[in-house]
Structure formats: C-alpha cells, structure tokens
Amino acid sequence: MTFPSSERDFIGYGENPPAPRWPGEARVAVSFVVNIEEGAEHSIADGDDRNEGVYEAIDEIEGYPDPCQDTHYEYGTRIGYWRIMQALAASDAPATLSACGRAIERSPWLARDGVARGHEISCHGWRWERHAGMAEAAERVAIARTAETIRRAAGVAPVGWHTRSAPSVNTRRLLIEHGGFLYDSDAYNDELPYFASAGGRRHVVLPYSFDTNDMHFHSRSQRFVSARDFADYVVASYDRLWREGAHQPRMMSVGLHLRMIGRAGRIDGLETVLRHMRQTGGTWIARRDAIARHWLARFGEAA
C-alpha cells in the first residue's frame, strides 16, 4: 500500500518564533476545549458491532449491549456539561466546544446552549473515531454531515475541526476542499499556530495537547487521580509559558471532557486553574476561532 508523500517538519519556528502580539499584549493565549462525544461513541445498544472500550469502565463487554459504559457516557450531558459551563461562566472564560456530529444530532440543545453562552462550536468528527485508514469518499461524507448537523443545531456554521486520534492522509485536503473551515487542530507539534497547505490551498493549524488534558483521569493511564493532580499539572504548564511569555508569548490548549472533569470530585481542578489564570493576568483566554482569526490578521499576507 502506498500513501501520498509527507514532508515532516522537525524545525518549525526554531529558536526565534514569530511574535504573536496577542490582544492586550498577553503573555499566553489559552484555549479551553470542551470535547463533546457523548452519543457518538460505539455502542451495541445503538446498533454498532462493538462497544466503546476507552473509558474508566475497565470491563469491555463483547457481543452484548453494555449499559455500564453507555450510562457512563450519558453522565456527561446529564451532569458534567452543566458543571463545566458554570465553572467557565464564573471566570468569564470563552471556550471551544469540539463536538461530534452524531452527539449534536442526539443533543441539539447542547449546541444551542453553548452558542447562547458565547462559546464556539467546532467539529470533532461524525462519530468518536479515528480517521486513519478511512476511505476518502466516506470521509468526505463524514466531514460534510458533521458540519451541516452542527450548523443546523447551533445556527452558525462551524469553522474548526479536530479528529479523534489520527486523521487520514486526506483529512486536511478534504477540509479545505469542503470550504468554510478556518482551521484544524490535527497536530501536536507546537505551541503557536502555523499555516499548512493541501491541494494548493492553505489554512491555519492550531496545535492541540494531550498532556494538559483531563484524559489522564482514564483508569488505564490514570496519571491524574485527584482534582489537585489536574490543577497542579495544568498550572505548572501555564506558569512556565507565562514566564517565557515575557519575551516569547505562546499558546496553550487545555482539553476537557464532559464525563471526566465534570465529575464532582474533579471539577475543583478546573476551577482552580481558571482562578489562577485570572489572578495572574497577562492571559488571553480565547475561543479557537478567535485565535485563528488573530493569526490570519497578523500573518496571513506574509505566510
């Protein structure tokens, strides 16, 4: 099997990255990404051939519906969403809600509520699944279906995309060909946005992060056990970027999930992080679409 050639970049901006000049001369641009996947995971009860195997429930049920796993996911929209929204509102922190199309199809109220609160709604695939190996025709349909479902529910067209795990070799090109997408977050290689091209056209890449991410509450890694674990790690990352930001401002992504950080014993971790950032100052907490537009306004002509 052959694949399109890829030029990997191991240098990036090097020792002298561009000065982003974030609004208010902020030292750090912080993007809180609230992943909405509930209802898009694999479930035999929904007619899939298997149950989702990634979560805190450690027994993977094969061949039968798994109400244990299913109800763990339902917790996210029933309880976790509201806690996260309240925490963000208390710190006046706009966020990007990165949503699977099928999750929004099943819970359209969530898109409407998020927009009403001033958050961005972006695309996280149709299902909560990787795109690596997906046939090009099927992926093209998935991208269009996700964007249209979110547009109908939210009343505004999404401009961002992030694939669970690995995208396919075609994803970025298909996003650009679809039109309307301002950026994607299918990269983990930098602390500043950059431009990428596919099919002779380009758009903005906003790198994402798996370390400053509540995914580490998963029992299979469980790097985070308590709310303090999450807060300590995220605050340490932020503080380092803030110090460096005196001479080189950066961007920081914080990944959140409804069914993870939204738990009663964990939400204090998010609230601690938000309070710390607000008290420190010199921080631009922004939606990802705002960061992408800032980058385009600052570097669009020269890139």
NORDATA-V903887 format. One record per residue. N is the residue number from 0. OMEGA is omega as a letter, one per 30 degrees, with the letter a starting at -180 (* if undefined). Layout:
BEGIN
N&OMEGA / N&OMEGA
END
This chain:
BEGIN
0&l / 1&a / 2&l / 3&a / 4&a / 5&l / 6&l / 7&a / 8&a / 9&a / 10&a / 11&a / 12&l / 13&a / 14&a / 15&l / 16&l / 17&l / 18&a / 19&a / 20&l / 21&l / 22&a / 23&a / 24&l / 25&l / 26&a / 27&l / 28&a / 29&l / 30&l / 31&a / 32&l / 33&a / 34&a / 35&a / 36&a / 37&a / 38&l / 39&l / 40&l / 41&a / 42&l / 43&l / 44&l / 45&l / 46&l / 47&a / 48&l / 49&l / 50&l / 51&a / 52&a / 53&l / 54&a / 55&l / 56&a / 57&l / 58&l / 59&a / 60&a / 61&l / 62&a / 63&l / 64&a / 65&a / 66&l / 67&l / 68&a / 69&a / 70&l / 71&l / 72&a / 73&l / 74&a / 75&a / 76&a / 77&a / 78&a / 79&a / 80&a / 81&l / 82&a / 83&l / 84&l / 85&l / 86&l / 87&a / 88&a / 89&l / 90&a / 91&a / 92&l / 93&a / 94&l / 95&l / 96&a / 97&a / 98&l / 99&a / 100&a / 101&l / 102&l / 103&l / 104&a / 105&l / 106&a / 107&l / 108&a / 109&l / 110&l / 111&a / 112&a / 113&l / 114&l / 115&l / 116&l / 117&l / 118&l / 119&l / 120&l / 121&a / 122&l / 123&a / 124&l / 125&l / 126&l / 127&a / 128&l / 129&l / 130&l / 131&a / 132&l / 133&l / 134&a / 135&a / 136&l / 137&l / 138&l / 139&l / 140&a / 141&l / 142&a / 143&a / 144&l / 145&a / 146&a / 147&l / 148&l / 149&l / 150&a / 151&a / 152&a / 153&a / 154&l / 155&a / 156&l / 157&a / 158&a / 159&a / 160&l / 161&l / 162&l / 163&l / 164&a / 165&l / 166&l / 167&l / 168&a / 169&a / 170&a / 171&l / 172&a / 173&l / 174&a / 175&l / 176&l / 177&a / 178&l / 179&l / 180&a / 181&a / 182&l / 183&a / 184&a / 185&l / 186&a / 187&a / 188&a / 189&l / 190&l / 191&l / 192&l / 193&l / 194&l / 195&a / 196&l / 197&a / 198&l / 199&l / 200&a / 201&l / 202&a / 203&l / 204&l / 205&a / 206&l / 207&a / 208&l / 209&a / 210&l / 211&a / 212&a / 213&l / 214&a / 215&l / 216&l / 217&a / 218&a / 219&l / 220&l / 221&l / 222&l / 223&l / 224&a / 225&l / 226&l / 227&l / 228&l / 229&a / 230&a / 231&a / 232&a / 233&l / 234&l / 235&l / 236&l / 237&a / 238&l / 239&l / 240&l / 241&l / 242&l / 243&a / 244&l / 245&l / 246&l / 247&l / 248&a / 249&l / 250&l / 251&l / 252&l / 253&a / 254&a / 255&l / 256&a / 257&a / 258&a / 259&a / 260&a / 261&l / 262&a / 263&a / 264&a / 265&a / 266&l / 267&l / 268&l / 269&l / 270&l / 271&l / 272&a / 273&l / 274&a / 275&a / 276&a / 277&a / 278&l / 279&a / 280&a / 281&a / 282&l / 283&l / 284&a / 285&l / 286&a / 287&l / 288&l / 289&l / 290&l / 291&l / 292&l / 293&a / 294&l / 295&l / 296&a / 297&a / 298&a / 299&a / 300&a / 301&a / 302&*
END
